[in-house]
Amino acid sequence: MTLTGMSIPYGYLIGLAFLTIPALPVPRLGERVGTVVFLLCMAINELPFLAIGLLAASTALAFSEGDLTSPVTIAAAVITTACVASTTWKSVRAQRILQDAMGAITVTRRVSYTRILLHPFPFRPRSVERTANIAYGPAGKRNLMDAYRHRSHPTGAPVLIHFHGGYYAMGRKNTQSRPMLHHLASRGWLCISANYRLRPEAGFEDHLIDAKRVIAWVREHGHEWGADPERIVLTGSSAGAHMSTMAGFTQGRSEYQPGFEEVDTSVSAVVGIGGYYGPYFGRGDDTDPFAQARADAPPIMIVHGDRDSLVHISIARAFAKRLREASCRTVYAELPGAHHGFDVFHSPRFDAVVGAVEAFAAHAWAQDGQIGTERPQASG
């Protein structure tokens, strides 16, 4: 088709539109529309150098075929180039944003752009071994977990426990935050990623009991894996962040530990990645992290993207405000340009988050004072 005698390359323009979407502001969206936006944006947004390559290659092809002649096409190419540049710059800025949010806690890890350019996908490094499908409870495959540790089997290892997201209705243990699991395991941690029972067969109490069972497993068996069970960090993505926060903030609650009430399920710190922090599907305050905020809760770090189309940024902002009102030791990092699911690939953004989590955990173990109160949080 032509416009004033000039060919319009619709395929090229559609490709430009896909590359532009991640840079656009995200309003509050319904679940279905939000999911579509999330899926469209995840790879482009978290693999920005791939987006640059796709833009360059498609533009070179369009130019070679004489398609960059109409004002519409040229304008679209310029706008998309600006959007891709903005998306990339916001990803690269994450390290500074996180350091500002951490205040006096120094993040020593530097992002490896060689790794991100050449190996952005989360393949397990040779130095790390994975032991799959360890049973921690009686619920079959939904009570299985994977353990990651350095092949040298260090002792006194701190422990990271991760719970996947998926609306409490889907997901599995080997799909999310793998760059973090691999990196920390290579640094001498014991990292655990666990399945748990899902809706609709399971409910809130079942999820939380499963989380407590994983902690109890570490308390009972961690020494066999070289772990220090006194240094446990809970983390999760999306719904897993809700689960981790509730598990960390309800220590000593026997109703969530049937049959193992005497086990200490306290943790050193909690990290929420792109998390939901409201009540559980219409339930009351007993399922709401807002209602559990208190000064004696473990230190918590919240990391959220300001372009999240599934869990709007306003929820994370409100929760961070509530935590600080309750004098909780809190770090809140708001990542410009980040959508939901930014923990899947090695990217400038998530590799910076991993370094910040490591520094946050070390500070939580070393200090009894306030965390993240030295400077205001940085939101962009």
N, C-alpha and C positions, 0 to 999 in steps of 0.2 A: 504494500500500500504506500502511497506517496502523499506528501504534504507540500503544496506549491512546487510540484515537480521533483521533490527530493524523497529518496527512500527513507523509511523509518524502520530501524532495526529493532523490532519489538523484543526479540530474544535477548539482545544486549541490554535493553532498557529494563526488562524484568529482572535480569541479573543485578543491575545497578540498584534496583529497588530492594532486593534482598540484602545487599551489602549496606544499605542505608538504614534499615529498620532498627538495628541495635543502638543507633545514636539518638533515636527519637525519645522524647519524654514519655513516661508510662503513667497513664491515669489508673485509677482503681478499675480493675477488670473482673468480670465474672470468671469462674473456674475454667470453663471451656476455652474462652477467648484467651485468658491468661496462659493456659497450657500451650496453645498454638504459638503465641508470641515467645514463650520460653523456649520451645523447641526450635523455632526459627532463629533465635538470637544466640543460643548457647555456643555453638561451634564458631560462628563468625566473631562473636564478642570475645571469647576466651582463646581463640587462635588468631590474634590480630595480624600476625605476619603472614598467615595463610590468606587472610582477606586481602592484604596488600598484593600478594602474588596473584590472586584471582583477578583483582581489579586491573593490575598491570597487563596480565595475559589477555584478558577479554578486551581491554581497550586497544592493545596492539593488534589483535585480530580484527576488531571493528575498523581500525584505521587502515589496515592492509586491504580490506575489502571495500574501502571507500564509503564506509557508513558514518564516519564522523564529519558530516557535511552540513547537517541541518542544525539550526539554532537550538532546537529542542534537545537533540542528542548531545551537543556540546555542553549545554547548560546542565543536563542531567549528569554528565561525566564530571563536571566541575563540582557540583553539589555532593556527589557520592565520594569523590576524592577528599573533600573537606570532612565529610562524616566519618570515613574510614580513618583519616588522620586523627580526628578527635577521639574516636574509639580507642585507637592505639595509644595515644598520649595519656588518656585516663587510666588505661591498664598499667602503663609504665609508672605513673605517679603513685600507684598503690603503696609502694614502699615508703615514700615520704608521708603519705596520709596515715599509715599505720604507726610510724614512729611518732608522729604528732599525737596520735590518740594514746599511745603508751606512756607519754609523759617522760618521767625519769627512768623508765625501764628501757635499757638500750637493746635494740635489735642488732645482733652482730652478723647474722647470715645475710649474704648478698645474693641477689638473684643471678642465676647463670643463664645469660642469653644464648650461649652456645647450646646448652641443653634444650632450651625452649625452641630454638630454631630447628635443631636437628632431630630432637626426640621429644616432641610435646606430649606424646601419648604415654600413659602411666605404666610402662613395663617395669616389672620388678628388677631392681639391680642385682647383680651377681652376689654381692655381699650380704644380701638378705634372703633368708629362707622362710617359706610359708608352710605352716602345718594347717591343713584344711579340715573342716568338719569335726571339730572337737565338741563333744556333747557337754553342755553346762546345766541342762535341765531335762525334764521328762517329756517335753512336747515334740519329740521327733525332730524333723528337719528344721522346724521353726526355732528350736533351741540348740542350734549348732553355731559355732563361731570359728573364725580363722585366727591364727596367731602368727605374727611376723616378728622375727628377731634376727640379730646379726649372726652370721654363721660361726663366729668365734664364741658364741654363747656367754656373753658377759654376765657378771653377777651384780646385784644391787641396782638392777635396771628399773628406771621409772616406768610407769604403765600408762598407756593411752587406750581408752575404751571408746570405740566409735559405734554409733547407731545410725543406720541409713534412714533417708527420708522416703516419702512415697504416700503421704496422706494417711498414714497408718493402715493402708490397705494394699500396698504393693511394695516392691523393692526387695533387694537382697544384699547380703553382706559384702560382696566383692565388686561393687559398682561405683562407690562414691568415696571421695577423699583419699583415693589410693596414693596420690603423690605425697600426702602427709604421712600416711602409714609407712610408706617405703622410706621416706627421708628419716623419720624419727627412728625407725628400726635400724637403719644404717648408722645412726648416731648412738646406738646402744640401748634404745628403749625396747620394751616388750609392747607391741601394738596388737590390739584385739579388735576385730570387726565382727559383730554378732547379728545373726537373724533374731527375730522375735515374732511372737504371735500377732496376727493381723486381723483387722476388721474383715468381714462382719462377724466371723466366728469368735473373735476375741474383743474385749473392751479395754477401757482405760486401766483398770486394776491389773489385768493380765499383762499389758505392756510394761507397767511399772514393776510388777513382780519379776518379769523376765530381766529387766535392767538390773534389779537388785541381785538376781541370781548370778549374773555375770560378775558383779562386784564380789559377791560371796565366793565365787569360784577363784578369783584372783587371791582373795584372802586365804583360802584353803590350799590352793595348788600353786600359787605364784612362785613360791620359793623353788619349786621343782623346775621352773623355767628361768631361774636367775633373777626374778623380779623382786623389787622392794614394795611390798603391799601397803606401805605407809605413804607411798607417793603415787596416787592414782588421779588421773585427769579424765573426766567424762566429756565427750564431745559428740555432736551429731549434726546432721544436715537436715534442714527443713523440719519435718515432723520429728526426726531424730534429735533435733535441738530442743524441741519441747520435751521430749522424753528424757533427755540428759539433764535438763534444768530441773524438771520435777523430781527425778531420782536424786540429784545432788542436794535439792532443797528440802527433802523429806527424810533425812537421815534419822534413824531411831524410831521410825513409825512402824510398829510391829504388824499392822494390818497389811502392809505391803511385803511382808516377809513370812508368809505362812510356812511353818515347818522349819524355818531357819531364823527365828526371831532373835536368837542370841548372837548372831553374826554381826560384826561391825561393818556396816555398808557406807560409812562416811567416805568422802573423797576430798582431795586437796583443792581441786578447782574444776570449773565447768567452762566449756567453750561452745557457743552456739553459732553455727554457720548457716546463714540464710534461714533463720528459724521462725517458726510460728510460736507466739507466746500468749495466746488467748486460751479460753476454756475449751475443753474437749467436746466438740459436737453438741453444744447446747447444755452441757453439764454445768455444775456450779463451781464455787470457789475452790473446792477440794481438787479440781483438775486444772486450775488456772495459775500459772507462774506468778502473775501479778499479786495474787493473794498470799503467796509463799515468801515474798521478799521480806527479809529481816536482816538485822545487822550481823547476826552470827552465822549467816549462810556462807558457804565457801566462796572464794573469789570467783567472779564470772567475767568472761570476755565475750562480747557480742560483736559479730562481724556480719554486715548486711550490705547488699547492693542497693543503690538509690534508683535503679531501673528494674527492680524485681517485680515481675508481672504476676507472680503467684502469691507472694506474701508482701503486701505493700510496705514500703519503708516506714510509714507512720506507725505501724505496730511495733517495730524494733525501737523507734525513737521513744515511744510512750513507755515501753518496758524499761529502757535504760533510765528514763526520768524517774520512774517508780522505784527502781533499784537504788538510785542515789538519794531519793527522798527517805528511803528506809535505811540509809547509811551502809548499804551493801558495798563491798569492795568491787568496783566495776571498771572495766575498760570497754568503751563503745567506739567501734571504728565503722564509719559509714563510707563505703567505697564508691566513688563516682563512676558511673558508667557500668557498674556490675549488675547483671541480671541474675535470676535464680540459677542454681546449678553451676556456680563459678568454681566448684571444687573438683571438677572432673578431670581437667587436663593440667599439665605443666604449663603455666602461663605466667607472665610478669606479675599478674594480680595474685593468683593463688600461691605461687612460690613465695611471694612476700608475706602472705598470710601465714604460711607454714613457719617461716622464721619468727614471726611475731608470736605465734602460739608457743613455740619452744622457749622464747624469752619470757613470756608471761608465766609459764609453768615454773621456770627456774626462780623467778621472783616470788611466786606464791610460796614456794618451799623455803625460801631464804628469809622472807620478811613477814612480820606479824602486823605491820602497819597498813595504811591505806594504799590502795592500788589505783592508779589511773586518775588521781585527784590533783596531780601537780600542774596539769594544763587542761584547758577545756578540750572536749573531743573535737576532732577535725571532721567536717562533713563535706569538704570539697574545695 
